């Protein structure tokens, strides 16, 4: 079953697995912020009624040296959900 508790546990584990700077949880909103580095934060919003998570980020032009790693990470997140 898709629940807050399951996603809470996944978010606790994902930070070290992806070497994120930090993961913040906003329990009242049932959302999370994944801090990739000082320039990129991925917001994870939940809709448990329909059973989905929505990942979003504000991206400007990525420096060429960060493009591949960022795109791979986003595809990895997409695959996990």
C-alpha positions in Angstrom: 0.0 0.0 0.0 1.2 3.5 -0.9 1.3 5.5 2.3 3.0 8.4 4.0 5.0 5.9 6.2 6.3 4.0 3.2 7.5 7.2 1.5 8.8 8.6 4.7 11.1 5.5 5.0 12.1 5.7 1.4 13.1 9.4 1.8 15.2 8.5 4.9 17.1 6.0 2.8 17.4 7.9 -0.5 19.7 10.7 0.8 22.7 8.5 1.5 22.0 6.3 -1.6 22.1 9.2 -4.0 24.7 11.2 -1.9 22.3 14.1 -1.5 23.3 17.1 0.7 20.1 16.8 2.7 16.5 15.6 2.7 13.9 17.7 4.5 10.4 16.4 5.3 7.3 18.6 5.7 5.0 16.3 7.5 1.9 18.6 7.5 2.1 19.0 3.7 3.3 15.4 3.2 6.1 16.6 1.0 9.9 16.5 0.9 12.8 18.5 -0.4 15.8 16.7 -1.8 18.9 19.0 -1.8 21.2 17.8 -4.5 23.6 20.6 -4.1 23.5 24.4 -3.5 22.0 24.9 -7.0 19.4 22.1 -7.3 16.5 21.1 -5.0 13.9 18.6 -6.0 10.5 18.9 -4.4 8.5 15.8 -3.9 4.8 16.4 -3.4 2.4 13.5 -2.6 -1.1 12.7 -3.5 -1.9 9.5 -1.5 -5.5 9.5 -2.5 -4.6 8.7 -6.1 -1.3 7.0 -5.2 1.3 9.2 -6.8 4.3 11.4 -6.1 5.2 14.4 -8.2 8.8 15.5 -8.5 9.6 19.0 -9.6 12.6 21.3 -9.8 13.3 24.7 -11.1 16.1 24.2 -13.6 17.8 26.9 -15.5 20.5 26.1 -18.0 22.6 23.4 -16.4 26.3 23.7 -16.7 27.5 21.2 -19.2 29.6 19.3 -16.6 26.4 18.8 -14.4 23.9 17.8 -17.2 24.6 14.1 -17.5 24.7 13.5 -13.7 21.5 15.5 -13.2 19.6 13.8 -16.0 20.7 10.4 -14.8 19.5 11.2 -11.3 16.1 12.4 -12.5 15.7 9.3 -14.6 16.6 7.1 -11.6 14.0 8.9 -9.5 11.4 8.4 -12.2 12.2 4.7 -12.5 11.9 4.2 -8.7 8.3 5.5 -8.5 
